[in-house]
Structures are given as structure tokens and as C-alpha cells.
Amino acid sequence: MTRKKVKLAYIANDSARKATFKKRKKGLMKKMSELSTLCDIKACAIIYSPYDSQPEAWPSPAGVQHVLSKFRGLSEMEQTKKMMNQESFLRQRINKANEQLKKQCKENREKEMTQVMYQNLSGEFGLQNLMNMADLNDLGYMIDMNLKDINKRVESLAKMGSHDNSQGSPAAEPEANSGSQQFINLLQGNIGFGIGGDEMMNFFASDSNWSNGPLFP
């Protein structure tokens, strides 16, 4: 059974905080020992706590002195090369969370516009319900991406059909082109709000009209 994810926040309860400290400290010491033994590296740890009158040093005070002396012997550039304080660590976490948020927003927007596109093809949704230019830009992007996928599929089937013809088999290209044309005809017939289907397709095909959409650069 998987363990419950611990919320990284200050533990207000004194007894729970002390128990967590002892448990985590023991785990930290174990990991330090494993890292040092398995990878043959020099490592040390100094832990101050309100529960002990003296700081605890691992592996020993002499061992800590040896590692610190070696560290101080490095140039200032080498010392700070991979150093990270609390502020930079939190900044890194925030930047990573922001990137994940942007990625999720883009995925959600793509799904939303894909749903709008298919609803429009089925006649359940009209473009007059899209309230701003950003929606039209994003919808145009999704239509263009789908048409590109269809064209790639058609080309692939056409090559397979050409190969089959050389072997004496019926061609697959007409069927593929028929399916592609049906999809394009549906788009041309269903996408429009006061202007012709061809004009709307030309609108979506123009990079200047949709390439600067907010979520689909």
C-alpha cells in the first residue's frame, strides 16, 4: 500500500513535530551513510535542534572537519557552482510549477477547441457562440493541425496504394482522398457565421489570422 503524501508545511503540534524530527533525522543519517558507502564520496551533516543541547555531527566531528577543510580549499567559483539556498530552491520550485501550469492550460485549451470543432461539424455548436478573436484563432489552429494530420494520412495511404498497384492490388488512394475530402467539405459547410465556407477556410489557412493565438504560438 502506498504511503500518504506528506504536506510540506510546518507541523504545529509539538509532540508530532518532535516525533517527525526524530524519524526524519534517523532517515537522513541512514541515507548519508548509504550515499557515502555506495558511491565512495565524502559527505557530512550538522544538525541543530531545540531538542538537543549540542549539535549532532555525522559521521563524526573529525569527519565533518575533514570535509569542511576540503570544501574551503576550493576556489570561490567552485564552492558556489552547485550551491542552492532556500530562496533559490523555492524559486526553482515555483518556476517548475508555473511551467507545469502553462502546459496543463495548453492541453485543456486544445481539448476544449477540439470539442468545439467536432460539435460544430455535427451541427451542435455554431461559431457565433465564440465570443472573441482568441477563440477563433485557437479553433483555426486546431483545424489546421487536424487537416495536416489528414493530409499525412492520405499521403501514407497513397504510397501504400501505389505499392499495392505495383503488386497487382486495388489502389487505396481514392478511398483515402474521399475521406479527406469529406472532412474538408464538412468544415467548409459547417464553419461559417455570415460569410461563406470558402472564405472561412481561407481565413483559417492564413498564418496572419491565427498564428498569434494566446495558447498556440
Order of alpha helices (4+ residues) and beta strands (2+ residues): alpha-beta-beta-alpha-alpha-alpha-alpha-alpha-alpha-alpha
